[in-house]
Amino acid sequence: MDDIAQPPPAPYLTLPGEPPIPWTHWLQSFETFILAVGLTDVSTAHKKALLLHCLGAEGQRVLGTLEIGHSDYDTAVELLTAHFAAPQSALLLHFQFRQRQQLPGESVQQYVANLRGLASTCKFGALPDEMILDQFIEHTNNAKLRETLLLEPDDLSLSQAITIALQIESAAACASALTKQQTITDHPAPSPMPP
């Protein structure tokens, strides 16, 4: 396994402007890279050099403006986190969660994963699955699924709802494929006319 080369994450910020991905997501990728290549026990100077290399030109410039003198890896991460990951209002995060609807073509699994990501920043306490379930039922783009879930008992869990949704999604895909196949069988392409 040691002979597998792991590429570093894409540079965080190469040009001035808005970073392409949130800082916390990029930092998690960077730290996963450090772990994957076995560099967790290297010196903080070595880690900081890797961080600088992966930040990109504009990211390096930003860190340079935030540092007073030289800092170690942990301090550099703290400075960058304070700069790029400013805390957001809980009300704003809740609003964004409540506005999230299932997009056309978005699968059940993709939609639930996106709701989980949004809920993770909302500090719902012990209720994230209930909140995700409510949002999922209310904003699914499949009316049949919504009706089916609303007929379930009150103790319906999120995992049960996902199982039902996946079954309905799979059945709809099979029915669509059968309909297309039946249409082709019922209406074969016309034969070319002889000359």
N, C-alpha and C positions, 0 to 999 in steps of 0.2 A: 504494500500500500504506500510505502514511503517513496516509491518511484513515480507516483502520479503527480504531475506538475499542477499546481493550483494557481490560476491567474488571480491577481489582486482585483478588488472591486473597481469599477469604472471611476475615473477621477470625480470627486464630489463637485467641484466648481472650477471649470477651466476658464470661463469668461465672466465678466461682470453681469449681474442680473440675478434673477430668481433661480435658486438651485433646482435641478430637474427632479430630485426626490427629497423627501423630508430628511433632515439631519439625523434624527433618531434611527430611521431605517438604514441610512448609509452607514452610520456608526456601527450598527449591529452587523451589517455585512462585513465591514472592516475587521471587527473583532472576531467574527467567525473565520475570516481569512487567516488572521493571526493564529487562531487555535488550529485550523486545518493544516497549516504548514509547520506547526510545531514550534512556534516562536513565543509562546507564552512566558517562558523563563528567561528571555533575553533581557538585557539592560533596558532601563526606561529611555536611555538615549537612543538605543537601537529602535525601540518601538516608536519613538517620536520621529526618527528619521523616516521610518516606513509610513507613518501618518502623513508627514510632510510630502513625501513622494506621491502618495495616493490622493492628497487633497486637490491637486491641480493648481495651475498658476494663480488663479484668482483666490482660491482657498488659502494658498500660502500667503498671499498678500494680506488677506483679511486677518489671518492669525498673527502676522507680523505687526499689524496695527493694534491688536488686542494685547499683545505681550509687552510687558515692561521688563526689558532685559531678556534673559533666556529662561524658559520654563521647562519642566519635565513633562513626560507624556500625560500624566493624570491632570496636571494643571492646564495643559494645552486643550485637552478634551473638555474640561470644565469651562474654559473660556469660549470655546467654539459652541458648546451646548448653550451657554447663556446667550450667545450672539444669534445662533441660527434656530434655536428651539425655544423661543419665547413662550411662556405659558399662555394658554388660550382660555378664554372665559368658559366656565362650565355650561353656561346657558347657550353659548354659541355651539359648543360641541354637541349638546343635546338637540339643538335645532338642526344641525347637520345630520345627525342620526335620524331624526324624525322625518326629514325631507327625503331620505334615501328610498327610492322606489326600484323595483326590479326593472332593469333595462331590457329593451327588445333584444332577443337572442342571448340574453344572459341566463345561464343554467341555474338550477336551484342551488347547486354546490357553490357556484361563483357568487351568487347573491348572498347566501348565508355567510360565506367567508368574508365578504365585504362588510356585512352587518356586524360580524364579530370584530373586525378591525376597527370599525367606528365605535362600537360599544366599549372596546378596551380603553378608550380615552375618556369615556363618559363617567367613570366612577359610579356605576350603578350598584356597587356593593354586592349583596348576595342575589341581586335580581337580574343579572345580565341575560340569562336564558329566557326569562319571562319577557323582558323588554324586546329581545330579538324575535321571540315567537309572535308577540303582538304586532311588531313591525312587519314581519314576514307575512302574516295573514292579511294585514291591512293593505300592504303595498305589492303583493305578488301581481304579476301581469296575467295570471291564469285564473279566470273567474270560476272555472270548475273546481280548481284546487281550493280556492277561498271557500266556496260553498261546502266542499267536503270537510275541510278543517273546522268550519264553524258548526258542523253537525256532530263533531267529536265531543266526548265527555269533557267536563271542566278540568279534569286532571291531565289533559293532554300535555305531554312534555315536548320540548323542542326536538329532541332526537326522534320521537314518534312522528312528529309533524314532518320532519325531513324525510323519514322513511316513506311516509304516505306520498309526499311530494315527488320523490324520486320514482316511485311506482307509477304515479300519474304521468310524469314526464316521459318515462320509458314507454308506457302504453301509447301515449300520443305520438311518439316517434315511430313506433311500430305501425300504428294505424296509418300514419302519413305515408310510410314506405309501402304498405300494402295497397293503399289507394293509388299511389303512383304506378305500382306494378300492375294493378287491375286496369288502369287507364291505358297503359301500353298494350296490354293483352286485348282489351276490348276494341282498341282503335289502332291496329298496326299501321305502320307507315305505308303509303300507297306504293304499289310496284311501279317501276318505270314503264312508260308506254313503249311498246315496240316501234322501231322506226318505220 
